[in-house]
């Protein structure tokens, strides 16, 4: 079982741009321990299926 990521490590990678909280794909991929390319492909695949909800920072 993987250990939990410390919250400050996540919080330090969330940026506030144009009134929105965002996280760069490279940082998100690092947290999930996957290649950024694989993360982007997975997001595109789920968006095309219409099954991805992106509201984790709301």
PyMOL commands that set and color helices and strands:
alter all, ss='L'
color gray80, all
select helices_A, chain A and resi 7-11+25-32+36-49
alter helices_A, ss='H'
color red, helices_A
select strands_A, chain A and resi 15-17+20-22
alter strands_A, ss='S'
color yellow, strands_A
deselect
rebuild
show_as cartoon
